[in-house]
Amino acid sequence: MTMSDQHHGLPVAGYRPQNDANVALVNEHKAMEERILRHLDQLRGTGVDERWLSIGRTAIEQGFMAVNRSVFQPARVPLPEDGGPAV
């Protein structure tokens, strides 16, 4: 892997550099998620049960977040009480 296909991690503790394939995969997931969320937005006010629509939307958002975490694999971080650097 060269630096050209390596992306710096977010400036958030636990996130590490990612390669082009991982970034492309997560971006593909984000596009899928957005299409689904827009469809759910269109269902609002059409007589569907708004409570269940909200529950379903949250579950979909959590599902995509979990899948994206499976790709990026953020790590746990040391805390000052562990003798590690402050986060």
mmCIF file as gemmi writes it, N, C-alpha and C atoms, coordinates in Angstrom:
data_model
loop_
_atom_site.group_PDB
_atom_site.id
_atom_site.type_symbol
_atom_site.label_atom_id
_atom_site.label_alt_id
_atom_site.label_comp_id
_atom_site.label_asym_id
_atom_site.label_entity_id
_atom_site.label_seq_id
_atom_site.pdbx_PDB_ins_code
_atom_site.Cartn_x
_atom_site.Cartn_y
_atom_site.Cartn_z
_atom_site.occupancy
_atom_site.B_iso_or_equiv
_atom_site.pdbx_formal_charge
_atom_site.auth_seq_id
_atom_site.auth_asym_id
_atom_site.pdbx_PDB_model_num
ATOM 1 N N . MET Axp A 1 ? 0.851 -1.173 0 1 0 ? 1 A 1
ATOM 2 C CA . MET Axp A 1 ? 0 0 0 1 0 ? 1 A 1
ATOM 3 C C . MET Axp A 1 ? 0.896 1.234 0 1 0 ? 1 A 1
ATOM 4 N N . THR Axp A 2 ? 0.607 2.166 -0.886 1 0 ? 2 A 1
ATOM 5 C CA . THR Axp A 2 ? 1.374 3.395 -0.955 1 0 ? 2 A 1
ATOM 6 C C . THR Axp A 2 ? 0.634 4.507 -0.237 1 0 ? 2 A 1
ATOM 7 N N . MET Axp A 3 ? 1.329 5.596 0.03 1 0 ? 3 A 1
ATOM 8 C CA . MET Axp A 3 ? 0.682 6.729 0.694 1 0 ? 3 A 1
ATOM 9 C C . MET Axp A 3 ? -0.443 7.288 -0.163 1 0 ? 3 A 1
ATOM 10 N N . SER Axp A 4 ? -0.367 7.103 -1.506 1 0 ? 4 A 1
ATOM 11 C CA . SER Axp A 4 ? -1.41 7.661 -2.365 1 0 ? 4 A 1
ATOM 12 C C . SER Axp A 4 ? -2.758 6.963 -2.166 1 0 ? 4 A 1
ATOM 13 N N . ASP Axp A 5 ? -2.733 5.698 -1.738 1 0 ? 5 A 1
ATOM 14 C CA . ASP Axp A 5 ? -4.003 5.014 -1.52 1 0 ? 5 A 1
ATOM 15 C C . ASP Axp A 5 ? -4.305 4.851 -0.04 1 0 ? 5 A 1
ATOM 16 N N . GLN Axp A 6 ? -3.682 5.673 0.778 1 0 ? 6 A 1
ATOM 17 C CA . GLN Axp A 6 ? -3.88 5.657 2.229 1 0 ? 6 A 1
ATOM 18 C C . GLN Axp A 6 ? -4.501 6.995 2.638 1 0 ? 6 A 1
ATOM 19 N N . HIS Axp A 7 ? -5.584 6.94 3.394 1 0 ? 7 A 1
ATOM 20 C CA . HIS Axp A 7 ? -6.249 8.148 3.879 1 0 ? 7 A 1
ATOM 21 C C . HIS Axp A 7 ? -6.013 8.261 5.369 1 0 ? 7 A 1
ATOM 22 N N . HIS Axp A 8 ? -5.671 9.452 5.815 1 0 ? 8 A 1
ATOM 23 C CA . HIS Axp A 8 ? -5.47 9.663 7.246 1 0 ? 8 A 1
ATOM 24 C C . HIS Axp A 8 ? -6.767 9.396 7.987 1 0 ? 8 A 1
ATOM 25 N N . GLY Axp A 9 ? -6.655 8.86 9.187 1 0 ? 9 A 1
ATOM 26 C CA . GLY Axp A 9 ? -7.829 8.628 10.011 1 0 ? 9 A 1
ATOM 27 C C . GLY Axp A 9 ? -8.439 9.946 10.457 1 0 ? 9 A 1
ATOM 28 N N . LEU Axp A 10 ? -9.656 9.877 10.904 1 0 ? 10 A 1
ATOM 29 C CA . LEU Axp A 10 ? -10.291 11.066 11.457 1 0 ? 10 A 1
ATOM 30 C C . LEU Axp A 10 ? -9.463 11.569 12.628 1 0 ? 10 A 1
ATOM 31 N N . PRO Axp A 11 ? -9.516 12.874 12.893 1 0 ? 11 A 1
ATOM 32 C CA . PRO Axp A 11 ? -8.787 13.367 14.064 1 0 ? 11 A 1
ATOM 33 C C . PRO Axp A 11 ? -9.542 13.043 15.355 1 0 ? 11 A 1
ATOM 34 N N . VAL Axp A 12 ? -9.949 11.791 15.461 1 0 ? 12 A 1
ATOM 35 C CA . VAL Axp A 12 ? -10.691 11.297 16.618 1 0 ? 12 A 1
ATOM 36 C C . VAL Axp A 12 ? -9.917 10.096 17.151 1 0 ? 12 A 1
ATOM 37 N N . ALA Axp A 13 ? -9.758 10.046 18.466 1 0 ? 13 A 1
ATOM 38 C CA . ALA Axp A 13 ? -9.019 8.933 19.063 1 0 ? 13 A 1
ATOM 39 C C . ALA Axp A 13 ? -9.615 7.599 18.623 1 0 ? 13 A 1
ATOM 40 N N . GLY Axp A 14 ? -8.751 6.666 18.263 1 0 ? 14 A 1
ATOM 41 C CA . GLY Axp A 14 ? -9.18 5.322 17.898 1 0 ? 14 A 1
ATOM 42 C C . GLY Axp A 14 ? -9.341 5.1 16.406 1 0 ? 14 A 1
ATOM 43 N N . TYR Axp A 15 ? -9.43 6.17 15.63 1 0 ? 15 A 1
ATOM 44 C CA . TYR Axp A 15 ? -9.561 6.01 14.181 1 0 ? 15 A 1
ATOM 45 C C . TYR Axp A 15 ? -8.181 6.048 13.542 1 0 ? 15 A 1
ATOM 46 N N . ARG Axp A 16 ? -7.958 5.156 12.6 1 0 ? 16 A 1
ATOM 47 C CA . ARG Axp A 16 ? -6.643 5.003 11.988 1 0 ? 16 A 1
ATOM 48 C C . ARG Axp A 16 ? -6.724 5.24 10.487 1 0 ? 16 A 1
ATOM 49 N N . PRO Axp A 17 ? -5.584 5.337 9.816 1 0 ? 17 A 1
ATOM 50 C CA . PRO Axp A 17 ? -5.6 5.525 8.361 1 0 ? 17 A 1
ATOM 51 C C . PRO Axp A 17 ? -6.35 4.381 7.67 1 0 ? 17 A 1
ATOM 52 N N . GLN Axp A 18 ? -6.984 4.702 6.542 1 0 ? 18 A 1
ATOM 53 C CA . GLN Axp A 18 ? -7.765 3.721 5.777 1 0 ? 18 A 1
ATOM 54 C C . GLN Axp A 18 ? -7.292 3.704 4.333 1 0 ? 18 A 1
ATOM 55 N N . ASN Axp A 19 ? -7.395 2.55 3.693 1 0 ? 19 A 1
ATOM 56 C CA . ASN Axp A 19 ? -7.007 2.465 2.287 1 0 ? 19 A 1
ATOM 57 C C . ASN Axp A 19 ? -8.176 2.87 1.391 1 0 ? 19 A 1
ATOM 58 N N . ASP Axp A 20 ? -7.882 3.055 0.105 1 0 ? 20 A 1
ATOM 59 C CA . ASP Axp A 20 ? -8.894 3.49 -0.86 1 0 ? 20 A 1
ATOM 60 C C . ASP Axp A 20 ? -10.089 2.545 -0.914 1 0 ? 20 A 1
ATOM 61 N N . ALA Axp A 21 ? -9.833 1.237 -0.827 1 0 ? 21 A 1
ATOM 62 C CA . ALA Axp A 21 ? -10.919 0.259 -0.924 1 0 ? 21 A 1
ATOM 63 C C . ALA Axp A 21 ? -11.897 0.415 0.236 1 0 ? 21 A 1
ATOM 64 N N . ASN Axp A 22 ? -11.388 0.602 1.448 1 0 ? 22 A 1
ATOM 65 C CA . ASN Axp A 22 ? -12.271 0.778 2.611 1 0 ? 22 A 1
ATOM 66 C C . ASN Axp A 22 ? -13.072 2.068 2.51 1 0 ? 22 A 1
ATOM 67 N N . VAL Axp A 23 ? -12.421 3.144 2.094 1 0 ? 23 A 1
ATOM 68 C CA . VAL Axp A 23 ? -13.121 4.424 1.95 1 0 ? 23 A 1
ATOM 69 C C . VAL Axp A 23 ? -14.212 4.302 0.887 1 0 ? 23 A 1
ATOM 70 N N . ALA Axp A 24 ? -13.904 3.674 -0.242 1 0 ? 24 A 1
ATOM 71 C CA . ALA Axp A 24 ? -14.896 3.497 -1.31 1 0 ? 24 A 1
ATOM 72 C C . ALA Axp A 24 ? -16.066 2.642 -0.829 1 0 ? 24 A 1
ATOM 73 N N . LEU Axp A 25 ? -15.783 1.592 -0.075 1 0 ? 25 A 1
ATOM 74 C CA . LEU Axp A 25 ? -16.834 0.705 0.425 1 0 ? 25 A 1
ATOM 75 C C . LEU Axp A 25 ? -17.771 1.45 1.369 1 0 ? 25 A 1
ATOM 76 N N . VAL Axp A 26 ? -17.212 2.217 2.306 1 0 ? 26 A 1
ATOM 77 C CA . VAL Axp A 26 ? -18.047 2.966 3.246 1 0 ? 26 A 1
ATOM 78 C C . VAL Axp A 26 ? -18.827 4.057 2.512 1 0 ? 26 A 1
ATOM 79 N N . ASN Axp A 27 ? -18.213 4.693 1.524 1 0 ? 27 A 1
ATOM 80 C CA . ASN Axp A 27 ? -18.956 5.69 0.74 1 0 ? 27 A 1
ATOM 81 C C . ASN Axp A 27 ? -20.117 5.049 -0.019 1 0 ? 27 A 1
ATOM 82 N N . GLU Axp A 28 ? -19.925 3.821 -0.498 1 0 ? 28 A 1
ATOM 83 C CA . GLU Axp A 28 ? -21.018 3.087 -1.151 1 0 ? 28 A 1
ATOM 84 C C . GLU Axp A 28 ? -22.138 2.812 -0.152 1 0 ? 28 A 1
ATOM 85 N N . HIS Axp A 29 ? -21.769 2.413 1.057 1 0 ? 29 A 1
ATOM 86 C CA . HIS Axp A 29 ? -22.775 2.177 2.106 1 0 ? 29 A 1
ATOM 87 C C . HIS Axp A 29 ? -23.534 3.462 2.417 1 0 ? 29 A 1
ATOM 88 N N . LYS Axp A 30 ? -22.809 4.582 2.497 1 0 ? 30 A 1
ATOM 89 C CA . LYS Axp A 30 ? -23.456 5.856 2.819 1 0 ? 30 A 1
ATOM 90 C C . LYS Axp A 30 ? -24.468 6.232 1.737 1 0 ? 30 A 1
ATOM 91 N N . ALA Axp A 31 ? -24.165 5.963 0.482 1 0 ? 31 A 1
ATOM 92 C CA . ALA Axp A 31 ? -25.112 6.251 -0.603 1 0 ? 31 A 1
ATOM 93 C C . ALA Axp A 31 ? -26.35 5.365 -0.485 1 0 ? 31 A 1
ATOM 94 N N . MET Axp A 32 ? -26.146 4.077 -0.175 1 0 ? 32 A 1
ATOM 95 C CA . MET Axp A 32 ? -27.288 3.172 0.019 1 0 ? 32 A 1
ATOM 96 C C . MET Axp A 32 ? -28.162 3.652 1.17 1 0 ? 32 A 1
ATOM 97 N N . GLU Axp A 33 ? -27.519 4 2.268 1 0 ? 33 A 1
ATOM 98 C CA . GLU Axp A 33 ? -28.248 4.47 3.439 1 0 ? 33 A 1
ATOM 99 C C . GLU Axp A 33 ? -29.059 5.717 3.099 1 0 ? 33 A 1
ATOM 100 N N . GLU Axp A 34 ? -28.459 6.645 2.381 1 0 ? 34 A 1
ATOM 101 C CA . GLU Axp A 34 ? -29.155 7.887 2.037 1 0 ? 34 A 1
ATOM 102 C C . GLU Axp A 34 ? -30.388 7.606 1.174 1 0 ? 34 A 1
ATOM 103 N N . ARG Axp A 35 ? -30.283 6.674 0.219 1 0 ? 35 A 1
ATOM 104 C CA . ARG Axp A 35 ? -31.442 6.326 -0.616 1 0 ? 35 A 1
ATOM 105 C C . ARG Axp A 35 ? -32.584 5.768 0.243 1 0 ? 35 A 1
ATOM 106 N N . ILE Axp A 36 ? -32.234 4.894 1.173 1 0 ? 36 A 1
ATOM 107 C CA . ILE Axp A 36 ? -33.249 4.305 2.053 1 0 ? 36 A 1
ATOM 108 C C . ILE Axp A 36 ? -33.874 5.372 2.943 1 0 ? 36 A 1
ATOM 109 N N . LEU Axp A 37 ? -33.042 6.245 3.526 1 0 ? 37 A 1
ATOM 110 C CA . LEU Axp A 37 ? -33.565 7.292 4.408 1 0 ? 37 A 1
ATOM 111 C C . LEU Axp A 37 ? -34.48 8.254 3.653 1 0 ? 37 A 1
ATOM 112 N N . ARG Axp A 38 ? -34.138 8.561 2.413 1 0 ? 38 A 1
ATOM 113 C CA . ARG Axp A 38 ? -35.006 9.432 1.602 1 0 ? 38 A 1
ATOM 114 C C . ARG Axp A 38 ? -36.346 8.758 1.325 1 0 ? 38 A 1
ATOM 115 N N . HIS Axp A 39 ? -36.314 7.441 1.095 1 0 ? 39 A 1
ATOM 116 C CA . HIS Axp A 39 ? -37.561 6.708 0.9 1 0 ? 39 A 1
ATOM 117 C C . HIS Axp A 39 ? -38.42 6.79 2.169 1 0 ? 39 A 1
ATOM 118 N N . LEU Axp A 40 ? -37.781 6.606 3.32 1 0 ? 40 A 1
ATOM 119 C CA . LEU Axp A 40 ? -38.52 6.694 4.582 1 0 ? 40 A 1
ATOM 120 C C . LEU Axp A 40 ? -39.074 8.096 4.801 1 0 ? 40 A 1
ATOM 121 N N . ASP Axp A 41 ? -38.322 9.117 4.408 1 0 ? 41 A 1
ATOM 122 C CA . ASP Axp A 41 ? -38.812 10.497 4.504 1 0 ? 41 A 1
ATOM 123 C C . ASP Axp A 41 ? -40.103 10.672 3.704 1 0 ? 41 A 1
ATOM 124 N N . GLN Axp A 42 ? -40.169 10.017 2.556 1 0 ? 42 A 1
ATOM 125 C CA . GLN Axp A 42 ? -41.363 10.122 1.704 1 0 ? 42 A 1
ATOM 126 C C . GLN Axp A 42 ? -42.57 9.421 2.324 1 0 ? 42 A 1
ATOM 127 N N . LEU Axp A 43 ? -42.334 8.464 3.204 1 0 ? 43 A 1
ATOM 128 C CA . LEU Axp A 43 ? -43.438 7.753 3.847 1 0 ? 43 A 1
ATOM 129 C C . LEU Axp A 43 ? -44.116 8.58 4.933 1 0 ? 43 A 1
ATOM 130 N N . ARG Axp A 44 ? -43.394 9.559 5.475 1 0 ? 44 A 1
ATOM 131 C CA . ARG Axp A 44 ? -43.967 10.395 6.539 1 0 ? 44 A 1
ATOM 132 C C . ARG Axp A 44 ? -45.231 11.073 6.049 1 0 ? 44 A 1
ATOM 133 N N . GLY Axp A 45 ? -46.242 11.063 6.902 1 0 ? 45 A 1
ATOM 134 C CA . GLY Axp A 45 ? -47.482 11.756 6.58 1 0 ? 45 A 1
ATOM 135 C C . GLY Axp A 45 ? -48.363 11.051 5.571 1 0 ? 45 A 1
ATOM 136 N N . THR Axp A 46 ? -48.07 9.782 5.279 1 0 ? 46 A 1
ATOM 137 C CA . THR Axp A 46 ? -48.879 9.051 4.301 1 0 ? 46 A 1
ATOM 138 C C . THR Axp A 46 ? -49.83 8.067 4.963 1 0 ? 46 A 1
ATOM 139 N N . GLY Axp A 47 ? -49.925 8.133 6.286 1 0 ? 47 A 1
ATOM 140 C CA . GLY Axp A 47 ? -50.818 7.225 6.994 1 0 ? 47 A 1
ATOM 141 C C . GLY Axp A 47 ? -50.116 6.054 7.641 1 0 ? 47 A 1
ATOM 142 N N . VAL Axp A 48 ? -48.786 5.962 7.47 1 0 ? 48 A 1
ATOM 143 C CA . VAL Axp A 48 ? -48.057 4.883 8.135 1 0 ? 48 A 1
ATOM 144 C C . VAL Axp A 48 ? -47.966 5.204 9.628 1 0 ? 48 A 1
ATOM 145 N N . ASP Axp A 49 ? -47.691 4.204 10.42 1 0 ? 49 A 1
ATOM 146 C CA . ASP Axp A 49 ? -47.511 4.398 11.853 1 0 ? 49 A 1
ATOM 147 C C . ASP Axp A 49 ? -46.169 5.1 12.067 1 0 ? 49 A 1
ATOM 148 N N . GLU Axp A 50 ? -46.212 6.359 12.452 1 0 ? 50 A 1
ATOM 149 C CA . GLU Axp A 50 ? -45.014 7.188 12.587 1 0 ? 50 A 1
ATOM 150 C C . GLU Axp A 50 ? -44.051 6.639 13.648 1 0 ? 50 A 1
ATOM 151 N N . ARG Axp A 51 ? -44.602 6.047 14.693 1 0 ? 51 A 1
ATOM 152 C CA . ARG Axp A 51 ? -43.746 5.489 15.743 1 0 ? 51 A 1
ATOM 153 C C . ARG Axp A 51 ? -42.896 4.355 15.195 1 0 ? 51 A 1
ATOM 154 N N . TRP Axp A 52 ? -43.545 3.423 14.48 1 0 ? 52 A 1
ATOM 155 C CA . TRP Axp A 52 ? -42.803 2.304 13.917 1 0 ? 52 A 1
ATOM 156 C C . TRP Axp A 52 ? -41.873 2.758 12.8 1 0 ? 52 A 1
ATOM 157 N N . LEU Axp A 53 ? -42.266 3.768 12.065 1 0 ? 53 A 1
ATOM 158 C CA . LEU Axp A 53 ? -41.384 4.313 11.031 1 0 ? 53 A 1
ATOM 159 C C . LEU Axp A 53 ? -40.111 4.853 11.683 1 0 ? 53 A 1
ATOM 160 N N . SER Axp A 54 ? -40.266 5.553 12.793 1 0 ? 54 A 1
ATOM 161 C CA . SER Axp A 54 ? -39.116 6.097 13.513 1 0 ? 54 A 1
ATOM 162 C C . SER Axp A 54 ? -38.232 4.98 14.071 1 0 ? 54 A 1
ATOM 163 N N . ILE Axp A 55 ? -38.858 3.943 14.61 1 0 ? 55 A 1
ATOM 164 C CA . ILE Axp A 55 ? -38.098 2.804 15.136 1 0 ? 55 A 1
ATOM 165 C C . ILE Axp A 55 ? -37.322 2.137 13.999 1 0 ? 55 A 1
ATOM 166 N N . GLY Axp A 56 ? -37.967 1.938 12.869 1 0 ? 56 A 1
ATOM 167 C CA . GLY Axp A 56 ? -37.303 1.318 11.721 1 0 ? 56 A 1
ATOM 168 C C . GLY Axp A 56 ? -36.146 2.158 11.208 1 0 ? 56 A 1
ATOM 169 N N . ARG Axp A 57 ? -36.361 3.476 11.146 1 0 ? 57 A 1
ATOM 170 C CA . ARG Axp A 57 ? -35.308 4.378 10.677 1 0 ? 57 A 1
ATOM 171 C C . ARG Axp A 57 ? -34.094 4.295 11.593 1 0 ? 57 A 1
ATOM 172 N N . THR Axp A 58 ? -34.333 4.313 12.895 1 0 ? 58 A 1
ATOM 173 C CA . THR Axp A 58 ? -33.233 4.226 13.85 1 0 ? 58 A 1
ATOM 174 C C . THR Axp A 58 ? -32.481 2.908 13.682 1 0 ? 58 A 1
ATOM 175 N N . ALA Axp A 59 ? -33.205 1.818 13.516 1 0 ? 59 A 1
ATOM 176 C CA . ALA Axp A 59 ? -32.567 0.511 13.345 1 0 ? 59 A 1
ATOM 177 C C . ALA Axp A 59 ? -31.716 0.478 12.075 1 0 ? 59 A 1
ATOM 178 N N . ILE Axp A 60 ? -32.212 1.081 11.002 1 0 ? 60 A 1
ATOM 179 C CA . ILE Axp A 60 ? -31.448 1.131 9.748 1 0 ? 60 A 1
ATOM 180 C C . ILE Axp A 60 ? -30.188 1.964 9.936 1 0 ? 60 A 1
ATOM 181 N N . GLU Axp A 61 ? -30.313 3.11 10.588 1 0 ? 61 A 1
ATOM 182 C CA . GLU Axp A 61 ? -29.142 3.953 10.839 1 0 ? 61 A 1
ATOM 183 C C . GLU Axp A 61 ? -28.115 3.219 11.691 1 0 ? 61 A 1
ATOM 184 N N . GLN Axp A 62 ? -28.585 2.514 12.711 1 0 ? 62 A 1
ATOM 185 C CA . GLN Axp A 62 ? -27.671 1.752 13.568 1 0 ? 62 A 1
ATOM 186 C C . GLN Axp A 62 ? -27.015 0.615 12.781 1 0 ? 62 A 1
ATOM 187 N N . GLY Axp A 63 ? -27.774 -0.022 11.917 1 0 ? 63 A 1
ATOM 188 C CA . GLY Axp A 63 ? -27.224 -1.107 11.108 1 0 ? 63 A 1
ATOM 189 C C . GLY Axp A 63 ? -26.113 -0.638 10.193 1 0 ? 63 A 1
ATOM 190 N N . PHE Axp A 64 ? -26.333 0.483 9.499 1 0 ? 64 A 1
ATOM 191 C CA . PHE Axp A 64 ? -25.29 1.01 8.629 1 0 ? 64 A 1
ATOM 192 C C . PHE Axp A 64 ? -24.072 1.459 9.439 1 0 ? 64 A 1
ATOM 193 N N . MET Axp A 65 ? -24.305 2.043 10.601 1 0 ? 65 A 1
ATOM 194 C CA . MET Axp A 65 ? -23.19 2.457 11.45 1 0 ? 65 A 1
ATOM 195 C C . MET Axp A 65 ? -22.362 1.241 11.857 1 0 ? 65 A 1
ATOM 196 N N . ALA Axp A 66 ? -23.023 0.153 12.209 1 0 ? 66 A 1
ATOM 197 C CA . ALA Axp A 66 ? -22.313 -1.068 12.603 1 0 ? 66 A 1
ATOM 198 C C . ALA Axp A 66 ? -21.522 -1.648 11.437 1 0 ? 66 A 1
ATOM 199 N N . VAL Axp A 67 ? -22.124 -1.673 10.257 1 0 ? 67 A 1
ATOM 200 C CA . VAL Axp A 67 ? -21.426 -2.2 9.079 1 0 ? 67 A 1
ATOM 201 C C . VAL Axp A 67 ? -20.192 -1.341 8.771 1 0 ? 67 A 1
ATOM 202 N N . ASN Axp A 68 ? -20.344 -0.02 8.843 1 0 ? 68 A 1
ATOM 203 C CA . ASN Axp A 68 ? -19.21 0.86 8.556 1 0 ? 68 A 1
ATOM 204 C C . ASN Axp A 68 ? -18.114 0.723 9.613 1 0 ? 68 A 1
ATOM 205 N N . ARG Axp A 69 ? -18.502 0.518 10.865 1 0 ? 69 A 1
ATOM 206 C CA . ARG Axp A 69 ? -17.5 0.27 11.9 1 0 ? 69 A 1
ATOM 207 C C . ARG Axp A 69 ? -16.773 -1.052 11.627 1 0 ? 69 A 1
ATOM 208 N N . SER Axp A 70 ? -17.476 -2.024 11.042 1 0 ? 70 A 1
ATOM 209 C CA . SER Axp A 70 ? -16.827 -3.299 10.733 1 0 ? 70 A 1
ATOM 210 C C . SER Axp A 70 ? -15.744 -3.111 9.679 1 0 ? 70 A 1
ATOM 211 N N . VAL Axp A 71 ? -15.914 -2.129 8.803 1 0 ? 71 A 1
ATOM 212 C CA . VAL Axp A 71 ? -14.916 -1.844 7.77 1 0 ? 71 A 1
ATOM 213 C C . VAL Axp A 71 ? -13.764 -1.028 8.356 1 0 ? 71 A 1
ATOM 214 N N . PHE Axp A 72 ? -14.078 0.07 9.027 1 0 ? 72 A 1
ATOM 215 C CA . PHE Axp A 72 ? -13.045 0.972 9.535 1 0 ? 72 A 1
ATOM 216 C C . PHE Axp A 72 ? -12.362 0.456 10.809 1 0 ? 72 A 1
ATOM 217 N N . GLN Axp A 73 ? -13.031 -0.392 11.566 1 0 ? 73 A 1
ATOM 218 C CA . GLN Axp A 73 ? -12.477 -1.029 12.762 1 0 ? 73 A 1
ATOM 219 C C . GLN Axp A 73 ? -11.796 -0.048 13.724 1 0 ? 73 A 1
ATOM 220 N N . PRO Axp A 74 ? -12.547 0.944 14.232 1 0 ? 74 A 1
ATOM 221 C CA . PRO Axp A 74 ? -11.927 1.845 15.201 1 0 ? 74 A 1
ATOM 222 C C . PRO Axp A 74 ? -11.518 1.08 16.452 1 0 ? 74 A 1
ATOM 223 N N . ALA Axp A 75 ? -10.429 1.532 17.045 1 0 ? 75 A 1
ATOM 224 C CA . ALA Axp A 75 ? -9.875 0.849 18.218 1 0 ? 75 A 1
ATOM 225 C C . ALA Axp A 75 ? -10.325 1.519 19.509 1 0 ? 75 A 1
ATOM 226 N N . ARG Axp A 76 ? -10.251 0.782 20.573 1 0 ? 76 A 1
ATOM 227 C CA . ARG Axp A 76 ? -10.474 1.366 21.898 1 0 ? 76 A 1
ATOM 228 C C . ARG Axp A 76 ? -9.292 2.277 22.201 1 0 ? 76 A 1
ATOM 229 N N . VAL Axp A 77 ? -9.513 3.223 23.081 1 0 ? 77 A 1
ATOM 230 C CA . VAL Axp A 77 ? -8.466 4.199 23.371 1 0 ? 77 A 1
ATOM 231 C C . VAL Axp A 77 ? -8.027 4.111 24.828 1 0 ? 77 A 1
ATOM 232 N N . PRO Axp A 78 ? -6.742 4.381 25.085 1 0 ? 78 A 1
ATOM 233 C CA . PRO Axp A 78 ? -6.287 4.413 26.467 1 0 ? 78 A 1
ATOM 234 C C . PRO Axp A 78 ? -6.797 5.672 27.165 1 0 ? 78 A 1
ATOM 235 N N . LEU Axp A 79 ? -7.039 5.57 28.429 1 0 ? 79 A 1
ATOM 236 C CA . LEU Axp A 79 ? -7.485 6.71 29.224 1 0 ? 79 A 1
ATOM 237 C C . LEU Axp A 79 ? -6.387 7.129 30.198 1 0 ? 79 A 1
ATOM 238 N N . PRO Axp A 80 ? -6.434 8.375 30.66 1 0 ? 80 A 1
ATOM 239 C CA . PRO Axp A 80 ? -5.397 8.818 31.598 1 0 ? 80 A 1
ATOM 240 C C . PRO Axp A 80 ? -5.289 7.914 32.829 1 0 ? 80 A 1
ATOM 241 N N . GLU Axp A 81 ? -6.423 7.392 33.313 1 0 ? 81 A 1
ATOM 242 C CA . GLU Axp A 81 ? -6.367 6.525 34.494 1 0 ? 81 A 1
ATOM 243 C C . GLU Axp A 81 ? -5.708 5.173 34.218 1 0 ? 81 A 1
ATOM 244 N N . ASP Axp A 82 ? -5.502 4.869 32.928 1 0 ? 82 A 1
ATOM 245 C CA . ASP Axp A 82 ? -4.789 3.653 32.552 1 0 ? 82 A 1
ATOM 246 C C . ASP Axp A 82 ? -3.291 3.9 32.455 1 0 ? 82 A 1
ATOM 247 N N . GLY Axp A 83 ? -2.891 5.148 32.686 1 0 ? 83 A 1
ATOM 248 C CA . GLY Axp A 83 ? -1.486 5.507 32.524 1 0 ? 83 A 1
ATOM 249 C C . GLY Axp A 83 ? -1.152 5.893 31.102 1 0 ? 83 A 1
ATOM 250 N N . GLY Axp A 84 ? -2.183 5.979 30.262 1 0 ? 84 A 1
ATOM 251 C CA . GLY Axp A 84 ? -1.98 6.357 28.866 1 0 ? 84 A 1
ATOM 252 C C . GLY Axp A 84 ? -2.151 7.85 28.666 1 0 ? 84 A 1
ATOM 253 N N . PRO Axp A 85 ? -1.925 8.324 27.444 1 0 ? 85 A 1
ATOM 254 C CA . PRO Axp A 85 ? -2.097 9.751 27.163 1 0 ? 85 A 1
ATOM 255 C C . PRO Axp A 85 ? -3.567 10.142 27.225 1 0 ? 85 A 1
ATOM 256 N N . ALA Axp A 86 ? -3.825 11.397 27.526 1 0 ? 86 A 1
ATOM 257 C CA . ALA Axp A 86 ? -5.207 11.895 27.591 1 0 ? 86 A 1
ATOM 258 C C . ALA Axp A 86 ? -5.808 11.874 26.195 1 0 ? 86 A 1
ATOM 259 N N . VAL Axp A 87 ? -7.079 11.551 26.123 1 0 ? 87 A 1
ATOM 260 C CA . VAL Axp A 87 ? -7.788 11.527 24.836 1 0 ? 87 A 1
ATOM 261 C C . VAL Axp A 87 ? -8.382 12.887 24.59 1 0 ? 87 A 1
